[in-house]
Amino acid sequence: MNSNKPNFSSNIDFFIWMETLEKEAQTGCLREIAEHKAAGRNIYYSNHGVPTFETPAGKHFEYKLHPDGTREIIREVKSNIENKN
């Protein structure tokens, strides 16, 4: 038997645990992103299927990744992960 498995007495306990876990994961992710940007590195992600990166200064760009590994900036975009414009 796995002793690391949480013991839930109800569905409510499970949902509270899930909400807590999600908040902790979000906090950890935001901390890692901030540390990455503070080190002067870009953050790369997909914004609704559009390859996007954010500079440490907070600018967002759509880009195209070429087979040789180089990136081509297509355009600056206003939106980010949180803002769906």
Secondary structure as GFF3:
##gff-version 3
##sequence-region A 1 85
A	DSSP	alpha_helix	11	38	.	.	.	ID=ss1
A	DSSP	beta_strand	43	47	.	.	.	ID=ss2
A	DSSP	beta_strand	50	54	.	.	.	ID=ss3
A	DSSP	beta_strand	60	65	.	.	.	ID=ss4
A	DSSP	beta_strand	71	77	.	.	.	ID=ss5
###
